[in-house]
Amino acid sequence: MSTPVGDEPTADDAGARGVPDGSRRRRGAAEPLTVEQLLARPGGPTTGGRRAARRQGAQPSAPSAPPPGVRNGLPPVPGAAPRPALPPVPGAPADWQPDPRPSRRSGPIPPLPGTVPPPVRTGATRLRPPRPVRRELTPGRRRLVRAAIALAAVAGVVLLYHLGLYFYVDQKISRVEALATDGPEILAAQLQEASETYLVVGTGVPDQEGPASVATLLASVSEDGERAVLVGFPPTALVDTPACRSADGEVRAPTTEAFARSLLDGGPSCMVRAVQQLSGVRVDHYLEVDLARLPGMVDALGGVPMCVVPSRATAAAAVPPPSGASELSGEAAAGYLRPAGDGTDATGTAVAERTQRLLTSTLRAAMSRDVVLDPPTLARFLSRAAEALTVDEQTTLGDLRALATSLGNVSGDAVARTGLPVAQVGHVPAGGEEAFVLLDGAGTRSLFDAVIDGSRVPDGFAAENDAPSEAAGEEPPAEAAVAADPQTALVPPAEVSVDVLNGTGTRGLAATVADALRAGGFVVGTVGNAEGTVSQSVVRHGPGTVAQARTVAAAVPGAVLQGSDSLGDTVQLVIGPGYESVVPVPPPAPAPEPQPEADTAAAAPVPGAAAVRC
């Protein structure tokens, strides 16, 4: 019998270590275990060996290689000879084996490609349509596709070029702080929300200095673009300029000065405030053009087409272009802008009108299809325009195009040109040396009230002998043709009674003209001064004295006719700037002999009375 080694196992230990019949051993007395039994238990060698080693003394460490007789990696029992096999545990079944260690289940193995059939699609599954079969293009279609791609590429390059050029010029053009749309001097601002107002200023008038070198025109275009009012401002008109910010950023104190001085001494902002103070009209756009560079813009386009009709503004030019359709070059444009001489444009409104006409025609020519599709010409024009034009910070090239389009499309009675009503020309204040133009305050107020109310001009303000717009198919008024042909429907001077009034600042001029008319056979009535002034000599007449008025106009070269229902049978001659002398009146033309009806229908029209058409 072997000596028991270690502690006696309990029932719990026996059950935990899988010893058979553990339940019976818990109820009976504990049976001592031998060394062999202890070694045969799972996990026993380590614990039992260590305990036996502690009791029997220290043993040398196990060699690296197991000695002979060691089985299954277990060390031999000290003092025991190796045995070929171990006896079974007493009381254990013969086929007893330790519980196998549980194994981890692996995941499912995916099937091999091609061995599983595709899933069956139900009606709820949306199937992707099969790809269409790509057909080969024929050579003709391939050439057509290439041509379309090339055309699209060219169109894209042209579009990008024009957009780049537009933004380049829009950034290069000179801009100033000029507008004061919330100024306290603006009247009835709610009535001016729909209309657009442009202040067009020409600087550097040829052969002029000081205020006379500035030409100013106010253009008011109605909301629907079907009406426009163009008002010329005399550069020497005495006006009150409110407090404003000058070009150098300093605040300029209110002052009374010549209208053009507000620009020359103050700057664009001061001129805008002066216009608003005088008119009550809100200025939406400021456009300044250097007239010395405007002919260069015309040359950049290779000439500008214009329809020239007889008018006071055209007659006051140094080199008036021929009537009708004309192609103005840069040199001809310079002669058209230059005044004819002293006394031909006392108020300075004629040069402002010529500036507007030439600038509008130039901008319209630049927008034509031929110029837009010619990149070198367009680039040359825009480059020169950027050097000649100055606009406010809010105005763009699109606004300038709208101005040219509006003033070019409105025509006939829809466009009204007028100047500010003048009370006196050549006024020299006490102690001063500069001569001013005094405005008629009541007339100026009634004029701008009508402009604010609906871009209109009240009766009696529109220029009677104004030239129509440059639009094709228009004709000048009949008075212009009559003044150009003094042979039309004249009467003997002895049958004409005329009042002579002085509309200039020259003293005694009315008496001098009256004496010349008497010498020519006219009957002279009242001789005196006119209440206001005119830009040139005017013959005013009633409805029944048209022939007498034409006879007076034939005796005074440059005079124009102006009808008025308030004059009755009276004929008035108002002497204006540009008067030279009284000339003899040609004898009336003999009455035409009766002609057959067919010949009368085929008769040629009277030369000179024919309308100018373009």
C-alpha positions in Angstrom: 0.0 0.0 0.0 1.4 3.4 -1.0 1.6 6.2 1.5 -0.9 9.0 0.9 0.5 12.2 -0.5 -1.0 15.7 -0.2 -4.4 16.6 1.1 -7.3 14.4 0.8 -9.7 15.5 -1.9 -13.1 16.5 -1.0 -16.4 15.8 -2.7 -16.4 19.2 -4.4 -12.9 18.6 -5.8 -13.8 15.2 -7.0 -16.9 16.4 -8.9 -15.1 19.4 -10.3 -12.2 17.2 -11.6 -14.5 14.7 -13.2 -13.7 11.7 -11.0 -16.3 9.0 -11.5 -18.7 8.1 -8.8 -18.0 11.4 -7.0 -21.4 11.4 -5.6 -20.9 8.2 -3.8 -17.6 9.3 -2.3 -19.2 12.4 -0.9 -21.6 10.2 1.2 -18.9 7.7 2.4 -15.5 8.0 4.0 -12.7 9.4 2.0 -10.4 6.8 0.6 -6.6 7.7 0.5 -5.0 8.2 -2.9 -1.8 6.8 -4.1 0.9 8.7 -6.0 -0.1 6.9 -9.2 -3.7 7.9 -8.8 -2.7 11.5 -8.1 -0.6 11.5 -11.2 -3.3 10.1 -13.3 -5.7 12.9 -12.4 -6.0 15.8 -14.9 -4.0 18.8 -13.7 -2.7 16.8 -10.8 1.0 16.4 -11.8 1.8 20.0 -11.4 0.2 20.5 -8.0 1.0 17.1 -6.6 4.6 17.2 -7.9 5.2 20.6 -6.3 3.8 19.5 -3.0 5.8 16.3 -3.0 8.9 18.2 -3.8 8.3 20.5 -0.9 7.9 17.6 1.5 10.8 15.5 0.3 13.2 18.3 -0.2 14.5 20.3 -3.1 15.0 18.4 -6.3 17.2 19.4 -9.2 15.4 21.2 -12.0 14.1 19.1 -14.9 16.5 18.7 -17.7 15.9 20.3 -21.0 15.3 16.9 -22.6 13.1 14.3 -20.8 15.0 11.4 -19.4 14.1 7.9 -20.5 11.0 6.6 -18.9 9.1 9.9 -19.1 5.8 9.6 -20.8 3.6 12.3 -22.2 6.0 14.9 -20.9 5.4 14.1 -17.2 8.4 13.9 -14.9 9.1 10.5 -13.1 8.0 10.0 -9.6 11.0 10.3 -7.2 12.1 7.0 -5.9 9.8 5.1 -8.3 10.9 2.9 -11.1 9.4 3.7 -14.5 6.6 1.4 -15.4 5.4 0.5 -18.7 1.8 1.6 -18.1 -0.3 3.0 -15.3 -3.1 1.0 -13.8 -6.6 2.2 -14.2 -8.1 4.2 -11.4 -9.9 2.0 -9.0 -13.7 2.3 -9.3 -13.5 4.1 -12.6 -15.2 2.6 -15.7 -12.9 1.0 -18.2 -13.9 3.3 -21.1 -13.7 6.6 -19.2 -11.9 9.5 -21.0 -11.6 13.1 -20.0 -14.2 15.5 -21.4 -13.1 16.8 -24.8 -12.2 20.5 -25.0 -15.0 22.5 -26.7 -14.1 23.8 -30.2 -15.1 27.1 -31.9 -17.4 26.9 -34.8 -16.2 28.6 -37.9 -18.3 30.9 -40.1 -20.1 29.6 -43.2 -17.9 29.1 -46.2 -19.0 31.2 -49.2 -19.9 29.2 -52.3 -17.6 28.9 -55.2 -18.2 31.4 -58.1 -20.6 30.0 -60.7 -22.0 27.2 -58.5 -25.0 29.2 -57.1 -27.8 30.2 -59.6 -28.8 33.9 -59.7 -31.7 34.9 -57.5 -35.1 35.1 -59.0 -36.3 38.7 -59.3 -39.9 39.4 -58.3 -42.2 42.0 -59.8 -41.4 44.5 -57.0 -37.7 44.6 -58.0 -36.9 47.3 -60.5 -34.7 46.0 -63.3 -32.1 48.2 -65.0 -32.9 48.6 -68.7 -30.3 47.0 -71.0 -27.8 49.4 -72.5 -28.6 50.4 -76.0 -26.4 49.2 -78.7 -24.1 52.0 -79.9 -24.4 52.4 -83.6 -21.5 53.5 -85.7 -21.8 57.0 -87.2 -21.6 57.4 -90.9 -18.8 59.6 -92.3 -21.2 62.4 -93.1 -22.6 62.4 -89.6 -19.1 62.4 -88.1 -18.3 65.4 -90.2 -21.5 67.1 -89.1 -20.7 66.4 -85.4 -17.2 67.8 -85.8 -18.5 70.9 -87.4 -21.1 71.5 -84.7 -18.4 71.0 -82.0 -16.1 73.4 -83.7 -18.9 76.0 -84.1 -19.8 75.7 -80.5 -16.2 76.2 -79.5 -15.8 79.3 -81.7 -19.1 80.7 -80.3 -17.9 80.1 -76.7 -14.5 81.8 -77.4 -16.3 84.8 -78.9 -18.7 85.0 -76.0 -15.9 84.8 -73.5 -13.9 87.4 -75.4 -16.8 89.9 -75.3 -17.5 89.2 -71.7 -13.9 89.7 -70.8 -13.7 92.9 -72.8 -16.9 94.2 -71.3 -15.7 93.7 -67.7 -12.3 95.0 -68.6 -13.7 98.3 -69.9 -16.3 98.5 -67.1 -13.4 98.4 -64.6 -11.1 100.7 -66.6 -13.7 103.5 -67.2 -13.3 106.5 -64.8 -15.8 106.6 -61.9 -16.6 109.4 -59.5 -18.8 109.9 -56.5 -21.4 112.1 -58.0 -24.9 111.1 -57.1 -27.0 112.3 -54.2 -30.3 110.4 -54.7 -31.4 111.2 -51.1 -30.7 114.9 -51.2 -33.2 117.2 -49.4 -33.6 119.3 -52.6 -35.4 116.5 -54.5 -39.1 117.1 -54.9 -41.8 114.4 -55.0 -39.4 111.5 -55.0 -42.2 109.0 -55.2 -43.2 110.3 -58.6 -39.7 109.8 -59.9 -39.2 106.2 -59.0 -40.2 104.9 -62.4 -38.4 107.3 -64.7 -34.7 107.4 -65.4 -32.8 110.7 -65.4 -29.4 111.2 -67.0 -27.1 114.2 -66.6 -25.0 114.4 -69.7 -22.0 116.8 -69.4 -19.6 117.7 -72.2 -16.3 119.2 -71.1 -13.6 120.8 -73.3 -15.9 122.4 -75.9 -13.5 123.3 -78.8 -12.3 126.9 -78.9 -14.0 127.7 -75.6 -12.7 128.5 -72.1 -14.2 128.8 -68.7 -17.9 128.1 -68.2 -18.4 128.2 -72.0 -16.3 125.1 -72.3 -19.0 123.1 -70.5 -22.2 121.8 -72.2 -24.9 120.3 -69.9 -28.1 118.4 -70.9 -30.6 116.8 -68.6 -32.4 113.8 -70.1 -35.5 112.4 -68.5 -36.9 109.1 -70.0 -40.4 107.9 -69.0 -41.0 104.5 -67.4 -42.3 102.9 -70.6 -39.5 104.5 -72.7 -41.9 106.2 -75.1 -41.3 109.8 -74.0 -38.2 111.8 -73.3 -37.5 115.4 -72.3 -34.1 116.9 -73.0 -33.4 120.2 -71.1 -30.3 122.3 -71.9 -28.6 124.3 -69.1 -26.9 127.6 -69.9 -23.3 127.3 -68.6 -23.4 131.0 -67.4 -26.8 130.8 -65.7 -26.7 132.3 -62.2 -27.7 129.4 -59.8 -27.4 128.6 -56.1 -25.2 125.6 -55.4 -25.9 124.0 -52.1 -23.3 122.5 -49.7 -21.5 119.7 -51.5 -18.4 117.6 -51.4 -15.8 118.7 -53.9 -13.6 116.5 -56.0 -10.8 116.6 -53.4 -13.2 115.4 -50.6 -13.6 118.7 -48.9 -17.0 120.1 -48.0 -17.8 123.1 -50.2 -19.9 125.8 -48.7 -23.1 127.0 -50.4 -22.5 129.7 -53.0 -24.2 131.6 -55.9 -22.2 131.2 -59.1 -22.3 130.4 -62.8 -23.8 127.0 -63.4 -20.7 125.5 -65.0 -18.5 126.7 -62.1 -20.2 124.1 -59.9 -18.3 121.5 -62.0 -15.1 123.5 -62.7 -14.6 124.6 -59.1 -16.5 121.9 -57.2 -16.7 118.7 -59.2 -19.3 116.3 -60.5 -21.0 116.0 -57.1 -21.5 119.7 -56.8 -22.9 120.0 -60.3 -25.4 117.2 -59.5 -26.5 119.0 -56.4 -26.8 122.3 -58.3 -29.1 120.6 -60.9 -31.3 119.1 -58.2 -31.4 122.3 -56.3 -32.6 124.2 -59.4 -35.0 121.6 -60.8 -36.0 119.3 -57.9 -35.4 116.3 -60.3 -33.5 113.4 -58.9 -30.4 112.6 -61.0 -30.0 108.8 -61.4 -27.0 108.7 -63.8 -24.0 111.0 -64.4 -22.2 110.8 -67.7 -19.3 113.1 -68.6 -17.6 113.0 -72.0 -14.4 114.7 -73.0 -15.4 116.4 -76.2 -11.7 116.5 -77.3 -11.7 112.7 -77.3 -15.2 112.2 -78.8 -13.9 112.6 -82.4 -11.4 109.8 -81.6 -14.3 107.5 -80.7 -15.9 108.3 -84.0 -12.7 107.5 -85.9 -12.4 104.2 -84.0 -15.7 103.1 -85.6 -14.6 104.2 -89.0 -17.3 107.0 -89.1 -20.7 107.4 -87.5 -24.0 107.6 -89.5 -26.2 110.5 -88.6 -29.4 112.0 -90.0 -28.8 115.8 -90.1 -31.8 118.1 -90.4 -31.9 121.9 -90.3 -32.1 123.2 -86.7 -30.8 126.0 -84.6 -28.2 123.8 -83.0 -26.9 122.6 -86.4 -26.8 126.2 -87.7 -24.7 127.3 -84.8 -21.9 124.7 -85.6 -18.7 125.9 -87.1 -18.9 123.3 -89.9 -22.5 122.1 -90.2 -22.7 118.7 -91.9 -24.9 118.4 -95.0 -28.6 117.8 -94.5 -29.9 114.3 -94.8 -28.1 111.0 -94.2 -24.4 111.8 -93.5 -21.4 109.7 -92.5 -19.4 111.8 -90.0 -15.7 111.2 -89.6 -13.7 112.3 -86.7 -12.7 115.6 -88.4 -16.3 116.3 -89.3 -17.4 115.6 -85.8 -14.9 118.1 -84.4 -16.3 120.8 -86.8 -19.8 119.8 -85.8 -19.0 120.3 -82.1 -17.1 123.6 -82.5 -19.3 126.7 -82.2 -19.5 129.0 -85.2 -18.5 132.1 -83.3 -19.3 134.5 -80.6 -23.0 135.4 -80.4 -24.3 132.3 -82.1 -25.1 130.5 -78.9 -25.5 133.0 -76.1 -27.1 130.5 -73.7 -24.8 127.5 -74.6 -27.7 125.1 -75.1 -26.9 124.6 -78.8 -23.6 122.9 -78.2 -25.2 120.8 -75.5 -27.7 119.5 -78.0 -25.0 118.8 -80.6 -23.0 116.9 -78.0 -26.0 114.7 -77.1 -26.9 114.0 -80.8 -23.3 113.0 -81.6 -22.8 111.0 -78.5 -26.1 109.1 -79.0 -25.3 108.4 -82.6 -21.8 107.1 -81.6 -23.1 104.8 -78.9 -25.8 103.4 -81.3 -23.2 102.8 -83.9 -21.0 100.9 -81.4 -23.9 98.6 -80.6 -24.6 97.7 -84.2 -24.1 94.1 -85.3 -21.2 95.0 -87.6 -19.2 96.4 -84.8 -20.1 93.7 -82.2 -19.0 91.0 -84.7 -15.7 92.8 -85.4 -13.6 92.3 -82.2 -10.7 94.6 -83.3 -13.0 97.5 -84.0 -15.0 96.9 -80.8 -11.9 96.7 -78.7 -10.5 99.9 -80.2 -13.7 101.8 -79.6 -14.2 100.6 -76.0 -10.6 101.4 -75.2 -11.0 105.0 -76.4 -14.4 105.3 -74.8 -12.9 104.3 -71.5 -10.5 107.2 -71.8 -13.2 109.7 -72.8 -16.1 108.8 -70.5 -16.6 109.4 -66.8 -19.6 108.0 -65.0 -20.8 107.7 -61.4 -20.0 104.6 -59.4 -23.5 103.0 -59.9 -23.7 103.5 -63.7 -22.5 100.6 -65.9 -22.0 100.2 -69.6 -25.5 98.6 -69.7 -26.9 101.9 -68.5 -25.1 103.8 -71.2 -26.5 101.4 -73.7 -30.0 101.9 -72.3 -29.5 105.7 -72.7 -28.5 105.4 -76.3 -31.3 103.0 -77.0 -34.0 105.1 -75.3 -33.0 108.4 -77.0 -32.6 106.6 -80.3 -36.0 104.9 -80.2 -38.2 107.8 -79.0 -38.9 110.1 -81.9 -41.3 112.7 -83.3 -43.6 114.3 -80.7 -42.4 111.8 -78.1 -39.1 113.6 -77.6 -39.1 117.2 -76.5 -36.1 119.5 -76.5 -36.1 122.8 -74.7 -33.9 125.2 -72.8 -34.4 126.8 -69.5 -36.5 129.9 -69.8 -34.2 133.0 -69.7 -35.2 136.4 -68.3 -32.0 138.3 -69.2 -28.7 137.6 -71.0 -25.5 139.5 -70.2 -26.5 140.4 -66.7 -23.5 141.9 -64.8 -23.9 142.2 -61.0 -23.0 145.5 -59.4 -19.3 145.5 -58.8 -18.6 142.5 -60.9 -17.1 141.9 -64.3 -18.6 138.5 -65.3 -21.8 138.4 -67.3 -24.5 135.9 -66.4 -27.7 134.6 -67.7 -30.7 135.2 -65.5 -33.3 132.5 -65.5 -37.1 133.0 -65.3 -37.8 131.5 -61.9 -41.6 130.9 -62.4 -41.1 129.4 -65.9 -38.3 127.1 -64.7 -40.4 125.8 -61.9 -43.4 125.1 -64.1 -41.1 123.3 -66.6 -39.6 120.9 -64.1 -42.9 120.3 -62.4 -44.2 118.9 -65.7 -41.0 116.8 -66.1 -41.4 115.4 -62.6 -45.1 114.6 -63.2 -44.5 112.5 -66.3 -41.4 113.4 -68.4 -43.4 116.1 -70.3 -42.9 119.7 -71.3 -45.7 122.2 -70.8 -47.1 124.0 -73.7 -45.0 126.9 -75.0 -41.7 125.5 -73.8 -40.7 123.0 -76.5 -38.5 124.4 -79.2 -40.6 125.1 -82.3 -37.9 124.6 -84.8 -36.3 121.6 -83.2 -34.8 119.0 -85.3 -36.5 115.6 -85.1 -34.7 112.5 -83.9 -32.1 110.7 -86.0 -34.6 107.8 -86.5 -35.3 107.0 -90.1 -38.4 108.3 -91.8 -38.8 111.6 -89.9 -39.0 115.1 -91.3 -38.2 118.5 -90.0 -41.1 121.0 -89.2 -42.5 123.0 -92.0 -41.1 126.3 -90.6 -37.6 125.1 -91.2 -38.3 124.6 -94.9 -40.0 127.9 -95.2 -37.2 129.8 -93.5 -34.7 128.2 -95.9 -36.8 129.2 -98.9 -37.9 132.9 -98.7 -39.7 132.6 -102.0 -42.5 130.6 -100.5 -45.9 132.5 -100.0 -44.4 136.0 -99.4 -46.4 139.2 -99.4 -45.2 142.8 -100.1 -43.4 144.3 -97.0 -45.8 147.3 -97.1 -48.6 144.9 -96.1 -46.7 143.7 -93.0 -46.9 145.4 -89.6 -44.3 144.1 -87.2 -43.3 144.8 -83.6 -39.6 144.8 -83.0 -38.3 143.6 -79.6 -34.7 143.2 -78.3 -34.0 139.8 -76.9 -30.2 140.3 -76.4 -28.1 142.3 -74.0 -27.1 144.8 -76.6 -28.6 148.2 -75.9 -30.4 150.0 -78.8 -30.5 147.0 -81.0 -34.3 147.0 -81.4 -34.3 150.7 -82.7 -31.5 149.8 -85.2 -33.4 146.9 -86.6 -36.6 148.9 -86.7 -35.0 151.5 -88.8 -33.7 148.9 -91.2 -37.1 147.3 -91.5 -38.7 150.7 -92.3 -36.1 151.2 -95.0 -37.1 147.9 -96.4 -40.8 148.9 -96.7 -42.2 147.3 -93.5 -44.6 149.0 -91.2 -43.0 149.0 -87.7 -45.2 149.1 -84.6 -43.9 148.7 -81.1 -40.2 149.0 -80.5 -38.8 147.8 -77.1 -37.2 145.0 -75.1 -38.5 141.4 -74.8 -39.5 140.0 -71.4 -37.1 137.2 -71.8 -34.3 136.2 -74.1 -34.0 133.8 -77.1 -31.1 131.8 -78.5 -31.7 133.2 -82.0 -34.1 135.6 -83.8 -37.7 134.5 -83.6 -40.7 135.7 -85.6 -43.9 135.1 -83.6 -47.3 135.3 -85.3 -50.9 134.4 -84.9 -52.9 131.9 -87.0 -54.0 134.4 -89.6 -50.6 136.1 -90.2 -48.5 133.2 -91.5 -47.6 134.9 -94.8 -46.7 138.2 -93.1 -44.5 136.3 -90.6 -42.7 134.4 -93.4 -42.0 137.7 -95.2 -40.4 139.1 -92.0 -38.3 135.9 -91.6 -37.2 136.3 -95.2 -35.9 139.8 -94.4 -33.9 138.7 -91.2 -31.6 135.8 -92.1 -31.5 133.1 -89.4 -34.9 133.9 -88.0 -37.3 131.1 -87.3 -41.1 131.1 -87.0 -43.1 130.5 -83.9 -46.9 130.4 -83.9 -49.0 131.5 -81.0 -52.8 131.7 -80.6 -52.5 134.6 -78.1 -51.0 137.0 -80.6 -54.0 137.3 -82.9 -53.1 139.3 -86.0 -49.9 140.6 -84.5 -46.4 139.8 -85.9 -43.4 140.2 -83.5 -39.7 140.0 -84.3 -37.6 139.2 -81.3 -33.9 139.9 -82.1 -31.7 137.2 -80.7 -28.0 136.3 -80.8 -26.6 135.8 -84.3 -28.4 138.7 -85.8 -26.4 140.3 -88.6 -28.6 142.6 -90.7 -31.9 143.1 -92.6 -31.8 142.1 -96.2 -34.2 143.1 -99.0 -37.2 140.9 -99.5 -37.4 139.3 -102.9 -40.5 140.1 -104.9 -43.4 137.7 -104.5 -43.4 134.9 -107.0 -46.0 135.3 -109.8 -49.1 133.2 -109.4 -48.8 129.9 -111.3 -50.8 129.6 -114.5 -53.7 127.2 -114.5 -52.5 123.7 -115.6 -54.4 120.7 -116.6 -55.4 118.3 -113.8 -53.0 115.7 -115.0 -50.1 118.1 -115.2 -50.8 119.5 -111.8 -50.6 116.0 -110.3 -47.3 115.4 -111.9 -45.8 118.7 -111.0 -42.5 118.5 -109.1 -42.4 119.6 -105.5 -41.0 123.0 -104.6 -37.2 122.7 -104.0 -36.3 123.7 -100.5 -39.7 122.9 -99.1 -39.1 119.2 -99.5 -38.7 117.3 -96.2 -35.4 115.8 -95.2 -35.7 112.1 -94.8 -33.1 109.5 -93.8 
